[in-house]
Amino acid sequence: MSWTLKQAPTQSGRIAVVTGANIGLGYETALALAGKGCTVVLACRNAGKAEAAQAAILAQHPKARVESMALDLGSLRSVRAFASAYKKRHATLDLLINNAGIMMPPFSLSEDGFESQLAANYLGHFALTGLLLPLIVKTPESRIVSLSSLAHKWSGIRFDDLHFTRRYDKRLAYGQSKLACLMFAYELQRRLTQAGSRTLSVAAHPGVSSTNLFQHLPKVVQLFAPLTELIFQSASGGAQPTLYAALGDDIQGGDYCGPQAMGEMRGAPGKVGSSRRSRDEAVAAKLWGVSEELTGVRFLD
């Protein structure tokens, strides 16, 4: 029997942070969690869009507790400000959903000098998780869900040119960022286990969903993007693996969740495998060290 949101118990009294929650997968994840009674913090770069998403969620769930807070994952300064503000508002954190991301934009560097996809998809979330981890690990039955992608198979970790400054390939850069997210989820679980923590680190991918991520694809591809919901799945469907990873009662640390049909492109959520490259513990440990150095955030020493 496939997992559905109906199987999840009430989330009343629990709190979740969902990054990139104003649109697409993040919005659908936040909407579902709010409907289950969870207090949801919409962590978004654009304040106006976050407030609009908050209003839309409350229109469907008038009794829900929904907050919006500013977070630009492409800026370590913003990540630190968010973490500081969150810790002043809340003493616990049950669910951290590292969802936000960008896909195959033109080349640019973040204000910290990171390739934009690596910054927004991975390094910002690495820093955010580390800064919030003291609250997370002291919260019973807490989980950290990191969003990866089928694209994690497209590239390795290019330590010799991590930010693609020599020759930018937006597809490979996207693949690298999503591989990094997945390797981070696995490595974090290993470190949590070693530290004796009961917090779970898990990963999920949405399959192929019709979301705003299509905006940077070639225009000829964008013309066909609206047809993807006929072939693949909606943003709501794409959010199901994330929700399963966050709420499933059979989830264990280090699990990876995704759709179960059409080569993991669509379908009901379940546990899935990942590339051999993603399971390389030596590379994961090296990536962890590089990430700590780049972000200045250290945790679980």
Backbone as CSV, one residue per row, in Angstrom:
resi,resn,N_x,N_y,N_z,CA_x,CA_y,CA_z,C_x,C_y,C_z
1,MET,0.847,-1.204,0.000,0.000,0.000,0.000,0.878,1.248,0.000
2,SER,0.624,2.152,-0.910,1.417,3.374,-1.024,1.083,4.355,0.095
3,TRP,2.093,5.128,0.495,1.887,6.135,1.534,1.098,7.304,0.981
4,THR,0.179,7.821,1.799,-0.549,9.046,1.468,-0.541,9.957,2.685
5,LEU,-0.778,11.228,2.453,-0.776,12.206,3.531,-1.815,11.876,4.601
6,LYS,-2.895,11.222,4.203,-3.945,10.867,5.169,-3.421,9.961,6.270
7,GLN,-2.372,9.207,5.978,-1.815,8.285,6.975,-1.038,9.016,8.065
8,ALA,-0.614,10.237,7.795,0.195,10.981,8.770,-0.689,11.476,9.908
9,PRO,-0.212,11.377,11.134,-0.981,11.867,12.277,-1.006,13.390,12.303
10,THR,-1.805,13.950,13.180,-1.837,15.395,13.341,-0.451,15.913,13.707
11,GLN,-0.132,17.081,13.199,1.143,17.726,13.485,0.963,18.904,14.442
12,SER,-0.150,18.926,15.137,-0.423,19.995,16.092,0.662,20.053,17.163
13,GLY,1.140,21.251,17.431,2.190,21.430,18.419,3.585,21.339,17.851
14,ARG,3.703,21.013,16.569,5.012,20.907,15.924,5.238,22.122,15.023
15,ILE,6.490,22.379,14.701,6.818,23.538,13.859,7.766,23.114,12.749
16,ALA,7.529,23.664,11.564,8.347,23.342,10.388,8.817,24.618,9.716
17,VAL,10.041,24.589,9.226,10.566,25.632,8.344,10.643,25.036,6.952
18,VAL,10.030,25.711,5.973,10.074,25.265,4.582,10.709,26.377,3.769
19,THR,11.866,26.109,3.179,12.512,27.126,2.351,11.883,27.138,0.958
20,GLY,11.823,28.334,0.371,11.214,28.471,-0.948,9.747,28.091,-0.942
21,ALA,9.034,28.489,0.114,7.659,28.016,0.327,6.593,28.863,-0.351
22,ASN,6.989,29.842,-1.126,5.980,30.730,-1.720,5.419,30.197,-3.038
23,ILE,6.053,29.152,-3.599,5.629,28.689,-4.918,6.021,27.228,-5.099
24,GLY,5.357,26.555,-6.028,5.757,25.221,-6.447,5.757,24.184,-5.353
25,LEU,6.805,23.372,-5.340,6.908,22.271,-4.381,6.899,22.776,-2.946
26,GLY,7.597,23.876,-2.696,7.657,24.412,-1.348,6.301,24.855,-0.848
27,TYR,5.545,25.533,-1.711,4.203,25.964,-1.325,3.309,24.767,-1.025
28,GLU,3.343,23.756,-1.888,2.492,22.584,-1.678,2.884,21.833,-0.405
29,THR,4.171,21.796,-0.108,4.629,21.167,1.134,4.124,21.940,2.339
30,ALA,4.269,23.257,2.295,3.812,24.095,3.402,2.302,24.000,3.581
31,LEU,1.576,24.000,2.483,0.117,23.895,2.529,-0.311,22.600,3.211
32,ALA,0.316,21.496,2.832,-0.025,20.197,3.407,0.300,20.146,4.901
33,LEU,1.458,20.655,5.279,1.843,20.648,6.687,0.909,21.519,7.526
34,ALA,0.531,22.678,6.980,-0.404,23.552,7.689,-1.755,22.864,7.865
35,GLY,-2.165,22.130,6.834,-3.433,21.404,6.915,-3.429,20.311,7.953
36,LYS,-2.237,19.833,8.303,-2.092,18.806,9.327,-1.935,19.399,10.736
37,GLY,-1.978,20.724,10.822,-1.917,21.371,12.123,-0.553,21.856,12.539
38,CYS,0.431,21.706,11.661,1.797,22.139,11.962,1.904,23.661,11.841
39,THR,2.616,24.297,12.761,2.992,25.689,12.574,4.057,25.728,11.487
40,VAL,3.837,26.528,10.456,4.736,26.527,9.308,5.369,27.910,9.123
41,VAL,6.688,27.911,9.017,7.425,29.140,8.727,7.812,29.108,7.257
42,LEU,7.302,30.070,6.497,7.622,30.189,5.082,8.903,31.005,4.961
43,ALA,10.001,30.336,4.632,11.297,31.001,4.541,11.566,31.334,3.076
44,CYS,11.393,32.602,2.708,11.383,32.988,1.292,12.213,34.240,1.048
45,ARG,12.726,34.334,-0.170,13.541,35.491,-0.551,12.678,36.732,-0.765
46,ASN,11.498,36.560,-1.366,10.631,37.682,-1.711,9.517,37.816,-0.673
47,ALA,9.544,38.889,0.106,8.587,39.073,1.195,7.149,39.171,0.689
48,GLY,6.954,39.887,-0.425,5.602,40.033,-0.963,5.008,38.704,-1.385
49,LYS,5.808,37.868,-2.058,5.329,36.564,-2.497,5.083,35.639,-1.304
50,ALA,5.906,35.772,-0.267,5.721,34.971,0.941,4.405,35.325,1.626
51,GLU,4.120,36.611,1.685,2.868,37.051,2.309,1.659,36.592,1.496
52,ALA,1.783,36.598,0.178,0.700,36.116,-0.672,0.475,34.618,-0.456
53,ALA,1.571,33.856,-0.339,1.462,32.423,-0.081,0.838,32.170,1.285
54,GLN,1.222,32.963,2.257,0.657,32.838,3.598,-0.853,33.059,3.567
55,ALA,-1.287,34.083,2.842,-2.720,34.373,2.729,-3.453,33.241,2.021
56,ALA,-2.827,32.677,0.984,-3.452,31.581,0.238,-3.615,30.339,1.110
57,ILE,-2.611,30.048,1.931,-2.695,28.890,2.831,-3.788,29.110,3.871
58,LEU,-3.839,30.311,4.430,-4.855,30.610,5.445,-6.262,30.612,4.851
59,ALA,-6.379,30.911,3.569,-7.692,30.865,2.915,-8.212,29.432,2.873
60,GLN,-7.313,28.463,2.740,-7.714,27.060,2.720,-7.790,26.450,4.116
61,HIS,-6.932,26.952,5.014,-6.884,26.431,6.383,-6.917,27.613,7.355
62,PRO,-8.083,28.180,7.581,-8.196,29.413,8.368,-7.630,29.328,9.786
63,LYS,-7.591,28.138,10.361,-7.097,27.993,11.726,-5.599,27.680,11.781
64,ALA,-4.971,27.618,10.618,-3.550,27.264,10.573,-2.689,28.375,11.164
65,ARG,-1.518,27.976,11.636,-0.524,28.941,12.130,0.593,29.010,11.102
66,VAL,0.668,30.137,10.423,1.626,30.299,9.331,2.372,31.620,9.510
67,GLU,3.676,31.568,9.434,4.513,32.756,9.520,5.344,32.874,8.256
68,SER,5.782,34.077,7.943,6.721,34.251,6.836,7.939,35.003,7.354
69,MET,9.110,34.547,6.905,10.366,35.171,7.313,11.284,35.269,6.104
70,ALA,12.071,36.332,6.042,12.947,36.571,4.904,14.160,35.651,4.941
71,LEU,14.435,35.028,3.803,15.618,34.174,3.668,16.054,34.115,2.219
72,ASP,17.265,34.590,1.951,17.885,34.476,0.630,19.030,33.488,0.769
73,LEU,18.845,32.275,0.255,19.845,31.229,0.418,21.114,31.489,-0.385
74,GLY,21.061,32.442,-1.290,22.236,32.815,-2.042,23.123,33.805,-1.308
75,SER,22.768,34.108,-0.061,23.507,35.079,0.737,23.739,34.519,2.135
76,LEU,24.993,34.264,2.483,25.278,33.766,3.832,24.883,34.789,4.893
77,ARG,24.973,36.051,4.554,24.534,37.095,5.488,23.053,36.942,5.807
78,SER,22.232,36.684,4.769,20.803,36.491,4.954,20.514,35.212,5.739
79,VAL,21.269,34.146,5.446,21.077,32.875,6.158,21.332,33.064,7.654
80,ARG,22.400,33.766,7.976,22.721,33.999,9.389,21.655,34.872,10.063
81,ALA,21.168,35.862,9.343,20.128,36.735,9.895,18.844,35.953,10.141
82,PHE,18.488,35.082,9.209,17.291,34.258,9.380,17.435,33.362,10.603
83,ALA,18.551,32.661,10.715,18.752,31.742,11.832,18.685,32.478,13.160
84,SER,19.295,33.650,13.216,19.267,34.442,14.444,17.845,34.874,14.793
85,ALA,17.103,35.333,13.788,15.723,35.771,14.021,14.833,34.593,14.425
86,TYR,15.044,33.439,13.782,14.234,32.274,14.124,14.461,31.868,15.582
87,LYS,15.709,31.846,16.011,16.021,31.406,17.376,15.489,32.378,18.427
88,LYS,15.262,33.612,18.034,14.647,34.566,18.963,13.140,34.332,19.079
89,ARG,12.543,33.794,18.008,11.091,33.554,17.996,10.710,32.193,18.564
90,HIS,11.542,31.187,18.313,11.178,29.813,18.627,12.308,29.085,19.337
91,ALA,11.937,28.182,20.233,12.923,27.420,21.007,13.123,26.010,20.476
92,THR,12.286,25.581,19.525,12.380,24.228,18.967,12.192,24.285,17.457
93,LEU,12.535,23.187,16.781,12.285,23.041,15.349,12.146,21.550,15.046
94,ASP,10.927,21.139,14.683,10.639,19.728,14.431,11.039,19.295,13.030
95,LEU,10.779,20.149,12.038,11.038,19.794,10.649,11.734,20.946,9.939
96,LEU,12.875,20.659,9.357,13.542,21.619,8.470,13.484,21.030,7.072
97,ILE,12.746,21.687,6.186,12.579,21.211,4.817,13.432,22.084,3.902
98,ASN,14.596,21.575,3.521,15.532,22.310,2.655,15.093,22.139,1.203
99,ASN,14.106,22.929,0.810,13.416,22.752,-0.470,13.856,23.712,-1.567
100,ALA,14.143,24.954,-1.231,14.331,25.994,-2.245,15.445,25.639,-3.217
101,GLY,15.288,26.093,-4.447,16.335,25.833,-5.428,16.118,26.596,-6.721
102,ILE,17.186,26.703,-7.501,17.109,27.273,-8.836,17.701,26.251,-9.806
103,MET,17.277,26.303,-11.063,17.696,25.292,-12.025,18.173,25.923,-13.325
104,MET,19.435,25.702,-13.642,20.063,26.045,-14.912,19.883,27.494,-15.346
105,PRO,20.193,28.448,-14.475,20.173,29.861,-14.876,21.449,30.230,-15.616
106,PRO,21.503,31.409,-16.210,22.778,31.891,-16.767,23.818,31.990,-15.656
107,PHE,25.083,31.952,-16.025,26.150,31.965,-15.027,26.134,33.254,-14.211
108,SER,26.269,33.077,-12.906,26.487,34.220,-12.024,27.076,33.700,-10.724
109,LEU,27.738,34.579,-10.008,28.281,34.257,-8.699,27.464,34.964,-7.633
110,SER,27.282,34.307,-6.508,26.578,34.918,-5.389,27.443,36.001,-4.765
111,GLU,26.879,36.731,-3.827,27.651,37.789,-3.169,28.835,37.224,-2.390
112,ASP,28.790,35.924,-2.103,29.886,35.273,-1.400,30.896,34.637,-2.355
113,GLY,30.647,34.771,-3.680,31.565,34.239,-4.670,31.316,32.806,-5.067
114,PHE,30.111,32.288,-4.776,29.763,30.910,-5.108,28.937,30.869,-6.390
115,GLU,29.138,29.824,-7.204,28.257,29.614,-8.364,26.821,29.608,-7.870
116,SER,25.927,30.279,-8.583,24.599,30.575,-8.041,23.793,29.342,-7.652
117,GLN,23.889,28.263,-8.450,23.113,27.070,-8.127,23.674,26.356,-6.902
118,LEU,24.998,26.294,-6.805,25.614,25.682,-5.635,25.281,26.491,-4.387
119,ALA,25.233,27.805,-4.535,24.922,28.690,-3.409,23.492,28.495,-2.922
120,ALA,22.533,28.624,-3.828,21.120,28.585,-3.431,20.633,27.178,-3.114
121,ASN,21.091,26.197,-3.878,20.589,24.842,-3.705,21.269,24.101,-2.558
122,TYR,22.568,24.344,-2.417,23.313,23.538,-1.448,23.974,24.322,-0.318
123,LEU,24.902,25.224,-0.626,25.688,25.846,0.433,24.832,26.668,1.392
124,GLY,23.809,27.342,0.882,22.908,28.080,1.760,22.186,27.156,2.727
125,HIS,21.751,25.999,2.214,21.069,25.029,3.075,22.032,24.367,4.065
126,PHE,23.263,24.126,3.623,24.278,23.583,4.537,24.445,24.521,5.729
127,ALA,24.623,25.807,5.442,24.812,26.792,6.509,23.558,26.909,7.377
128,LEU,22.396,26.946,6.755,21.150,27.069,7.501,20.966,25.901,8.460
129,THR,21.214,24.692,7.966,21.065,23.508,8.809,22.015,23.564,9.997
130,GLY,23.262,23.925,9.736,24.228,23.998,10.822,23.861,25.021,11.876
131,LEU,23.361,26.162,11.452,23.006,27.227,12.388,21.764,26.885,13.217
132,LEU,20.854,26.105,12.633,19.624,25.737,13.342,19.733,24.399,14.066
133,LEU,20.811,23.662,13.825,20.906,22.309,14.360,20.798,22.228,15.885
134,PRO,21.356,23.164,16.653,21.188,23.066,18.113,19.723,22.995,18.548
135,LEU,18.847,23.728,17.853,17.416,23.644,18.165,16.822,22.326,17.683
136,ILE,17.252,21.884,16.525,16.679,20.677,15.929,16.989,19.448,16.772
137,VAL,18.248,19.293,17.165,18.632,18.064,17.870,18.018,17.973,19.266
138,LYS,17.631,19.100,19.836,17.000,19.027,21.154,15.477,18.872,21.057
139,THR,14.958,18.858,19.831,13.526,18.677,19.608,13.251,17.197,19.348
140,PRO,12.432,16.546,20.147,12.167,15.116,19.960,11.581,14.804,18.591
141,GLU,12.031,13.692,17.997,11.512,13.190,16.730,11.649,14.205,15.587
142,SER,12.701,14.990,15.621,12.924,16.001,14.582,13.527,15.372,13.334
143,ARG,13.312,16.026,12.204,13.852,15.554,10.932,14.329,16.732,10.087
144,ILE,15.343,16.437,9.283,15.853,17.380,8.286,15.686,16.715,6.933
145,VAL,14.960,17.354,6.033,14.709,16.800,4.701,15.414,17.671,3.672
146,SER,16.333,17.066,2.931,17.068,17.794,1.893,16.571,17.368,0.518
147,LEU,16.252,18.348,-0.326,15.711,18.056,-1.655,16.832,17.845,-2.664
148,SER,16.819,16.679,-3.289,17.740,16.381,-4.362,16.942,16.295,-5.662
149,SER,17.427,15.524,-6.618,16.802,15.464,-7.932,17.344,14.262,-8.688
150,LEU,16.591,13.819,-9.674,17.123,12.825,-10.605,18.417,13.334,-11.240
151,ALA,18.561,14.644,-11.291,19.746,15.263,-11.888,21.006,15.032,-11.074
152,HIS,20.891,14.432,-9.898,22.108,14.178,-9.111,23.045,13.213,-9.851
153,LYS,22.511,12.527,-10.868,23.309,11.577,-11.648,24.083,12.259,-12.785
154,TRP,23.868,13.549,-12.998,24.455,14.242,-14.137,25.917,14.611,-13.955
155,SER,26.362,14.762,-12.719,27.701,15.307,-12.493,28.295,14.766,-11.210
156,GLY,29.619,14.808,-11.131,30.307,14.561,-9.880,30.531,15.884,-9.163
157,ILE,31.270,15.835,-8.060,31.657,17.060,-7.358,32.996,17.510,-7.929
158,ARG,32.999,18.674,-8.541,34.184,19.163,-9.259,35.044,20.009,-8.319
159,PHE,35.779,19.342,-7.453,36.574,20.071,-6.470,37.614,20.983,-7.119
160,ASP,38.039,20.661,-8.336,39.045,21.477,-9.008,38.461,22.749,-9.607
161,ASP,37.129,22.819,-9.742,36.469,24.018,-10.262,35.024,24.021,-9.761
162,LEU,34.876,24.087,-8.447,33.584,23.916,-7.797,32.550,24.929,-8.273
163,HIS,32.999,26.116,-8.634,32.080,27.196,-9.004,32.015,27.431,-10.511
164,PHE,32.564,26.509,-11.297,32.478,26.558,-12.764,32.960,27.886,-13.325
165,THR,34.010,28.427,-12.741,34.510,29.721,-13.221,35.333,29.598,-14.495
166,ARG,35.829,28.381,-14.791,36.633,28.212,-16.004,35.753,27.999,-17.242
167,ARG,34.761,27.146,-17.108,33.852,26.899,-18.237,32.514,26.480,-17.671
168,TYR,31.539,27.375,-17.768,30.236,27.126,-17.155,29.374,26.209,-18.004
169,ASP,28.888,25.161,-17.369,27.895,24.280,-17.978,26.734,24.226,-17.003
170,LYS,25.637,24.906,-17.338,24.547,25.051,-16.379,23.906,23.727,-15.991
171,ARG,23.904,22.773,-16.917,23.334,21.461,-16.618,24.209,20.711,-15.618
172,LEU,25.515,20.691,-15.856,26.424,20.011,-14.943,26.469,20.715,-13.585
173,ALA,26.387,22.038,-13.590,26.397,22.784,-12.333,25.145,22.472,-11.512
174,TYR,24.014,22.342,-12.202,22.787,21.968,-11.497,22.918,20.562,-10.928
175,GLY,23.404,19.631,-11.747,23.591,18.264,-11.280,24.519,18.194,-10.082
176,GLN,25.618,18.954,-10.133,26.538,18.975,-8.998,25.846,19.458,-7.728
177,SER,25.048,20.517,-7.843,24.387,21.068,-6.658,23.419,20.063,-6.046
178,LYS,22.732,19.298,-6.899,21.764,18.331,-6.387,22.439,17.068,-5.858
179,LEU,23.577,16.711,-6.440,24.369,15.627,-5.871,24.889,16.045,-4.494
180,ALA,25.333,17.285,-4.379,25.826,17.784,-3.099,24.736,17.728,-2.029
181,CYS,23.511,18.089,-2.397,22.397,18.033,-1.440,22.181,16.612,-0.935
182,LEU,22.242,15.647,-1.841,22.014,14.255,-1.476,23.165,13.716,-0.620
183,MET,24.386,14.018,-1.013,25.542,13.567,-0.238,25.540,14.195,1.151
184,PHE,25.094,15.439,1.232,24.975,16.110,2.525,23.982,15.391,3.425
185,ALA,22.823,15.007,2.876,21.811,14.311,3.676,22.379,13.015,4.244
186,TYR,23.096,12.260,3.424,23.681,10.997,3.876,24.773,11.235,4.924
187,GLU,25.660,12.192,4.638,26.771,12.456,5.555,26.266,13.018,6.880
188,LEU,25.257,13.866,6.822,24.693,14.411,8.057,24.126,13.297,8.918
189,GLN,23.452,12.324,8.304,22.927,11.210,9.091,24.051,10.411,9.748
190,ARG,25.127,10.182,9.015,26.249,9.466,9.610,26.789,10.218,10.826
191,ARG,26.869,11.526,10.729,27.404,12.327,11.826,26.422,12.429,12.990
192,LEU,25.137,12.485,12.687,24.125,12.479,13.745,24.179,11.166,14.520
193,THR,24.296,10.081,13.794,24.384,8.769,14.437,25.616,8.685,15.328
194,GLN,26.744,9.148,14.810,27.990,9.123,15.564,27.894,9.968,16.830
195,ALA,27.127,11.057,16.757,26.962,11.951,17.900,25.908,11.455,18.889
196,GLY,25.236,10.354,18.536,24.206,9.811,19.422,22.889,10.549,19.357
197,SER,22.690,11.336,18.304,21.439,12.090,18.148,20.365,11.227,17.506
198,ARG,19.109,11.457,17.903,17.986,10.727,17.330,17.315,11.513,16.199
199,THR,17.808,12.702,15.905,17.321,13.462,14.755,17.627,12.691,13.472
200,LEU,16.682,12.704,12.543,16.866,12.006,11.274,17.201,12.983,10.157
201,SER,18.189,12.621,9.352,18.491,13.352,8.116,18.091,12.460,6.955
202,VAL,17.171,12.945,6.129,16.682,12.165,4.991,16.649,13.054,3.753
203,ALA,16.450,12.450,2.604,16.422,13.200,1.351,15.197,12.801,0.549
204,ALA,14.842,13.645,-0.405,13.692,13.367,-1.271,13.917,14.025,-2.618
205,HIS,13.256,13.501,-3.625,13.237,14.184,-4.925,11.824,14.115,-5.486
206,PRO,11.425,15.109,-6.283,10.032,15.212,-6.732,9.715,14.499,-8.028
207,GLY,10.690,13.796,-8.615,10.467,13.272,-9.956,10.547,14.416,-10.937
208,VAL,9.671,14.424,-11.922,9.603,15.536,-12.879,8.255,16.217,-12.680
209,SER,8.298,17.431,-12.178,7.085,18.167,-11.864,7.046,19.484,-12.616
210,SER,5.882,19.950,-12.897,5.706,21.230,-13.582,5.768,22.345,-12.552
211,THR,6.930,22.993,-12.451,7.117,24.056,-11.474,7.807,25.235,-12.129
212,ASN,8.031,26.269,-11.316,8.699,27.473,-11.810,10.158,27.234,-12.185
213,LEU,10.708,26.064,-11.873,12.096,25.788,-12.228,12.320,25.775,-13.732
214,PHE,11.232,25.641,-14.489,11.369,25.607,-15.944,11.772,26.972,-16.529
215,GLN,11.755,28.030,-15.733,11.903,29.379,-16.277,13.234,29.629,-16.980
216,HIS,14.291,28.904,-16.597,15.600,29.141,-17.208,15.928,28.170,-18.338
217,LEU,15.009,27.292,-18.676,15.256,26.376,-19.780,15.089,27.107,-21.114
218,PRO,15.625,26.560,-22.216,15.465,27.213,-23.518,13.997,27.466,-23.827
219,LYS,13.729,28.543,-24.558,12.347,28.936,-24.812,11.570,27.855,-25.550
220,VAL,12.215,27.119,-26.430,11.502,26.060,-27.149,11.039,24.980,-26.174
221,VAL,11.854,24.726,-25.118,11.455,23.755,-24.099,10.333,24.331,-23.235
222,GLN,10.425,25.619,-22.927,9.400,26.257,-22.102,8.028,26.185,-22.762
223,LEU,7.992,26.190,-24.083,6.711,26.103,-24.781,5.966,24.815,-24.447
224,PHE,6.732,23.760,-24.168,6.129,22.469,-23.876,5.987,22.210,-22.373
225,ALA,6.513,23.108,-21.555,6.458,22.913,-20.102,5.031,22.714,-19.579
226,PRO,4.022,23.480,-20.076,2.670,23.248,-19.564,2.136,21.845,-19.826
227,LEU,2.705,21.155,-20.819,2.245,19.801,-21.130,2.786,18.764,-20.164
228,THR,3.775,19.150,-19.341,4.387,18.158,-18.474,3.413,17.601,-17.443
229,GLU,2.408,18.394,-17.037,1.454,17.873,-16.068,0.618,16.757,-16.676
230,LEU,0.493,16.743,-18.003,-0.232,15.655,-18.643,0.610,14.381,-18.650
231,ILE,1.921,14.555,-18.726,2.817,13.410,-18.820,3.379,13.035,-17.453
232,PHE,3.777,14.035,-16.692,4.417,13.784,-15.417,3.458,14.108,-14.269
233,GLN,3.800,15.047,-13.398,2.905,15.316,-12.283,2.930,16.777,-11.877
234,SER,1.940,17.153,-11.117,1.795,18.525,-10.659,2.770,18.807,-9.524
235,ALA,2.846,20.075,-9.135,3.674,20.438,-7.984,3.169,19.739,-6.730
236,SER,1.868,19.594,-6.608,1.294,18.876,-5.456,1.761,17.428,-5.430
237,GLY,1.753,16.784,-6.600,2.249,15.416,-6.682,3.733,15.336,-6.384
238,GLY,4.481,16.324,-6.877,5.918,16.347,-6.656,6.296,16.565,-5.202
239,ALA,5.387,17.157,-4.427,5.656,17.399,-3.008,5.457,16.154,-2.153
240,GLN,4.803,15.140,-2.687,4.488,13.963,-1.871,5.723,13.234,-1.331
241,PRO,6.794,13.037,-2.123,7.980,12.401,-1.541,8.574,13.199,-0.378
242,THR,8.541,14.519,-0.476,9.023,15.357,0.627,8.187,15.131,1.873
243,LEU,6.880,15.109,1.693,5.971,14.914,2.822,6.135,13.522,3.423
244,TYR,6.348,12.536,2.573,6.595,11.177,3.059,7.884,11.138,3.874
245,ALA,8.939,11.783,3.358,10.207,11.831,4.084,10.047,12.531,5.432
246,ALA,9.210,13.545,5.473,9.022,14.330,6.695,8.099,13.661,7.706
247,LEU,7.099,12.917,7.217,6.034,12.443,8.100,5.836,10.933,8.131
248,GLY,6.423,10.199,7.194,6.218,8.757,7.144,6.694,8.062,8.412
249,ASP,5.890,7.116,8.925,6.252,6.470,10.187,7.291,5.364,10.018
250,ASP,7.621,5.006,8.775,8.633,3.983,8.538,9.947,4.567,8.023
251,ILE,10.071,5.886,8.080,11.272,6.549,7.589,12.411,6.390,8.592
252,GLN,13.572,6.050,8.065,14.778,5.934,8.880,15.827,6.919,8.371
253,GLY,16.777,7.253,9.233,17.834,8.169,8.838,18.583,7.648,7.625
254,GLY,18.853,8.539,6.663,19.556,8.151,5.454,18.660,7.651,4.345
255,ASP,17.345,7.608,4.566,16.429,7.200,3.493,16.373,8.272,2.414
256,TYR,16.067,7.833,1.209,15.889,8.721,0.051,14.540,8.379,-0.551
257,CYS,13.669,9.377,-0.683,12.292,9.150,-1.113,12.030,9.808,-2.458
258,GLY,11.241,9.143,-3.287,10.890,9.678,-4.597,9.684,8.968,-5.158
259,PRO,9.198,9.407,-6.325,8.057,8.759,-6.975,8.411,7.334,-7.406
260,GLN,7.383,6.500,-7.546,7.609,5.077,-7.790,7.328,4.616,-9.214
261,ALA,6.906,5.507,-10.108,6.533,5.082,-11.461,7.337,5.836,-12.521
262,MET,7.344,5.293,-13.732,7.976,5.924,-14.882,9.415,6.342,-14.601
263,GLY,10.202,5.405,-14.094,11.594,5.731,-13.826,11.764,6.808,-12.774
264,GLU,10.877,6.802,-11.792,10.862,7.773,-10.695,10.478,9.178,-11.154
265,MET,9.848,9.297,-12.303,9.432,10.617,-12.771,8.081,11.026,-12.202
266,ARG,7.252,10.060,-11.832,5.951,10.379,-11.263,5.468,9.197,-10.442
267,GLY,4.311,9.373,-9.792,3.723,8.269,-9.051,3.742,8.469,-7.546
268,ALA,3.196,7.499,-6.833,3.133,7.551,-5.375,4.535,7.532,-4.785
269,PRO,4.722,8.157,-3.635,6.057,8.223,-3.036,6.468,6.915,-2.379
270,GLY,7.765,6.671,-2.380,8.328,5.507,-1.712,9.814,5.708,-1.541
271,LYS,10.496,4.720,-0.998,11.947,4.794,-0.832,12.623,4.385,-2.138
272,VAL,13.649,5.139,-2.535,14.330,4.886,-3.805,15.843,4.800,-3.576
273,GLY,16.539,4.315,-4.586,17.984,4.240,-4.530,18.615,5.481,-5.147
274,SER,19.931,5.548,-5.107,20.641,6.672,-5.706,21.947,6.167,-6.304
275,SER,22.644,7.027,-7.001,23.852,6.639,-7.725,24.966,6.182,-6.776
276,ARG,25.857,5.360,-7.292,27.022,4.927,-6.508,27.841,6.136,-6.076
277,ARG,27.937,7.114,-6.955,28.702,8.330,-6.655,28.157,9.032,-5.408
278,SER,26.846,9.041,-5.250,26.235,9.727,-4.114,26.541,9.048,-2.785
279,ARG,26.967,7.775,-2.857,27.231,6.990,-1.647,28.717,6.964,-1.281
280,ASP,29.529,7.730,-1.984,30.971,7.731,-1.746,31.271,8.516,-0.465
281,GLU,31.587,7.804,0.599,31.763,8.448,1.897,33.020,9.318,1.956
282,ALA,34.051,8.943,1.227,35.266,9.751,1.222,35.028,11.101,0.563
283,VAL,34.322,11.096,-0.569,33.996,12.347,-1.253,33.049,13.185,-0.394
284,ALA,32.096,12.520,0.259,31.145,13.237,1.119,31.872,13.935,2.265
285,ALA,32.831,13.251,2.861,33.591,13.847,3.953,34.408,15.039,3.461
286,LYS,34.984,14.923,2.266,35.746,16.031,1.691,34.817,17.208,1.389
287,LEU,33.651,16.919,0.817,32.677,17.969,0.517,32.241,18.675,1.796
288,TRP,32.045,17.914,2.856,31.659,18.494,4.147,32.711,19.494,4.614
289,GLY,33.974,19.083,4.545,35.056,19.967,4.969,35.139,21.235,4.138
290,VAL,35.003,21.088,2.818,35.011,22.245,1.926,33.830,23.163,2.228
291,SER,32.663,22.577,2.502,31.456,23.356,2.784,31.600,24.144,4.079
292,GLU,32.204,23.523,5.098,32.443,24.244,6.348,33.394,25.421,6.110
293,GLU,34.419,25.182,5.307,35.394,26.241,5.024,34.758,27.391,4.252
294,LEU,33.940,27.064,3.249,33.326,28.103,2.426,32.280,28.910,3.184
295,THR,31.490,28.234,4.037,30.391,28.918,4.727,30.799,29.481,6.091
296,GLY,31.870,28.930,6.662,32.244,29.337,8.000,31.345,28.746,9.070
297,VAL,30.529,27.769,8.701,29.606,27.121,9.646,30.114,25.720,9.942
298,ARG,30.346,25.448,11.234,30.795,24.122,11.661,29.787,23.544,12.640
299,PHE,29.496,22.252,12.469,28.583,21.612,13.410,28.885,20.132,13.530
300,LEU,28.457,19.562,14.656,28.700,18.154,14.960,30.188,17.817,14.959
301,ASP,30.997,18.722,15.515,32.438,18.442,15.636,32.662,17.346,16.669
